[in-house]
Amino acid sequence: MSEIYDVVIVGSGIAGAVLAATLTQAGKRVLMLEAGLTAGAALTPQAAYENYQHYVQNFYSKANKATNGPYPDIPDAPSPDVLEIQAKTPYDTGYLVQEGPLPFASDCLRGPGGTTLHWLGNVPRMLPNDFKMHSLYGQGVDWPISYEDLKPYYEMAENEIGVSGSVSAQVGPDMNRTNYGADYEFPMHEIPQSYQDQQWIKNTQGLKVWLKGKEYTITCVSMPQGRNSVPNTAYTYGAVQWDAQAQKLVMPKTRVPYQVVGSVWDPYTGERCEGNASCVPICPVQAKYNALKTLKKCVQKNLSIRTQAVASQLNIDANSKEITGIVYKKYAHPNSSEYTQEVAQGKIYVLAASALENPKLLLASNAANSSDQVGRNLMDHLVMLTWGLFPEKIYPYRGPGCTTYIPSFRDGEFRRDFAAWISPIDNWGWSWPTFAPGTDVSNALAANIFGEQLRTTIADTVPRQALLHFECEQTPDPNNRITIDERYKDHLGNYRPVIHYDATDYLRKSFAAAKEVSDQIFAANGIEDHTVYNPTEADYVTWHGRGYTFRGAGHIVGTHRMGDKPNNSVVNPQQRTWDHPNLYLIGCGNMPTLGTSNPTLTMVALTYMAAENILKQLAE
Amino acid sequence: MTNPHLVHARPNSLRTRHRLIAPLSDLHICGSIKSVESLRRHLQTAIELEHSTIPPYLCALYSIDATTNAFAYQTIQSVVMEEMLHMILACNILNALGGRPSIDHPHFIPEYPTYLPHSNQAFKVPLEKFSKHTLHTFLKIEQPAPAAAPPEANHYQTIGQFYKALKHAINYLDAVTPGGIFTGDPSRQVLPEHYYGGGGKLIAVYDLDDANQAIDEIVGQGEGIDGTIFDTDSVMFGEEVEYAHYFKYNEILHERRYAPTDSAKLPPTGPAVAVNWQAVSDMQTNPKMADFPVGSPTWQAMHEFNRTYMTLLRALHDACNGAPASIATAIPQMYALKYQALALMQIPNGKGHMTGPSFEYIRL
């Protein structure tokens, strides 16, 4: 136990795994603490296969296919769960203590591999303007770094995640070839756009819509995604390496085509997306990227993973403010409140436990909070869904969850007034808003429809179900925050996150605008609108007398943000805490604003940046 | 993929790998293959030989459950995938030699029970459910050749001897033929970009070096390298330790993994693994469509299965005859094949067993 590692990392999700792989490949010795079960961290083929099949079987057997359904629910290291959400706050019946006024609607997964086990895998980059929200639009804050600063690290992230996509297709507001560079390609070709997307595209591509007296053109773009496809032989980068001489991370050019990374149990399973359409909550063949793949790339002799080890406290030297150890509680049985307490020690400490757990741990340790920003500025994409029936069958569920998105409202002058959004075209019928097709069957049965007629009814409606999706950008608000409270602790005596949360007018205006756009797209496609926002639902909000329900995107960000001044941010542009010389934070909590991208790609890019800084600090 | 020469230059095409089989010093030994035409015919046999093992392996695989028999299922599945890879590798070699693989002709699928094509006819291979008896048959198929076993182009005792003969012939004929024998159209190669999910890295074959590597891959995965239990992938590609087919099957039979120090000549002594010999679908041996009245539901289900199998073979045939990208259309057929086989194994045959897939040629 007394061994001192170069770096101690809390969390084995994508941020922790990317950091551990980079550091161990550079010869550094890393200790990783993981709160979840030992079985989930198995990387030998047989054990990894058996554990993952267990997840898959859980998925098959559960009636509700929600995000965390396949994965173990551990009382000693609980995860939030979207199924726990209730309309009326406050309540504390789930893992999250929801103080309201609105319940926070997203979850994540605590366990080896983290939330990448259930993520969708959409990986569009942020737009250059997203980094300058305050100076351009008077909203939120500017980042202390620019898109150009982050660009080389985006390339590293796309290499590691293994992005399939078409660079030349990425055209929209503030988005074109120059965002990527003239010769840049993704490692793999785009996943073919699904049949239903092609039906959408027919009447949506180039459609003019009106919003607040202004005309906008709707376009449909192929979605870059972290799932395997055919390697692009024009892609010229090899894997990320530490160049000790130059003191930087590099991606050497190579003529070796990109090596597709299959499942953790067998390199020849999951080499291509098979279109299982269950990406969320689980890809049965691991064609979708998950962080276990990166964990497996670590130089294993340089990595110790301590599982069933829940970090609970940072030890801090009162004079130097250096972290001297991380206290963790190691449990033998996930349901028992018994544990042994141990201390992990390293030269540098990194919290990579998610934007919910990182601030909780900092608050519990009175750490890194001289700015009073720890836990504040909690953000998510607020997802407004609209759904209807296409006139003809479009056959959802063919292909992965999303192969096309509408970028048209990702950026523009309107961002002064209301939130920007990205519109993925979902490939899952009405399953998200109505739990279709199960509810279609139960509703039909309730209407005394059965037998042949039932089959006809289902066959007529389910293949026509269309869903549109508006992910609206939440801006930082200090009152949307995570706190801790002595009254709320888990099984092991660790704090549970206490959440204070609301949606500002900036977002409510955005819902109203998005619904107007949705109406015009539906009309152009002849879609019969079946959208219902019910006042009894959780996260039902109103704007100018009309009601809208939003859902969580699972994009939990902002709670220990990066900034250029110690008085307004938790970490500096190097992602080191302003307050502690050997404590780094990584993950979505560092993001000052969210933009309209699914945040994982940006977060991984930031993590490579952090890895470089950590390696430099270790060299000093 | 538009430029095969780019791929050709890739380090993945194994320029730096070790030679795994003893160098061929006796180039004058040509054996019974004395012309390129004969060599092409023998490569067609190699393709048929690789294919002939797939239906028996699939019957055993489909008769067990992936969850109750995880080890056996994964093991057999991994072998099947490698046999598919070998089949395509053999096609790539044949195409490199200017030949034309024929995968959809009426006699491509052997009539089970069958001798291995061109073998010494020492044993017959049936279509059977998973059992110890079946595993013994599989061990005979994958029996490693003794290191000193002579090459045998015809009437071979082990598959390794057959490939040794092919390798000798390729090296000999390439050396004595002005301009060499690798005259095939490079655009007919199935490339690693086209092929995935199946048991190893596909090697595009443009020259002698590639052909030797491809044969080493086939023999190494099947039988092991030079008397070890390891397969070529762990030696050639630096992958996780994987054992050659014979030893994989031996692990199932003995319900025990090999320890890294185990000898190829002795049974495995590593950790025990669970194999459930009871949870097996009771498929009849060597089912035939002719066992059932033409047009009956069972006959129709078998016919439908065979139609799917022929469609799959047709896609592979096209892929190996100038349209490599059409291999993608074989993938959905492979899924359909599995589901249809599982359904057949649920249909009683009227004689106390279940029916099963018959793998018979039908005209599409």
Interface residues (C-beta under 8 A of the other chain):
Chain A: P45 Q46 Y49 E50 Q53 Q57 V230 P231 T233 R255 V256 P257 V260 G262 D266 P267 Y268 T269 G270 E271 R272 E274
Chain B: M1 N3 L6 V7 A9 R10 P11 N12 A66 T67 A70 F71 Q74 S78 M81 P192 E193 Y196 G197 G198 G199 G200 E239 E240 I331
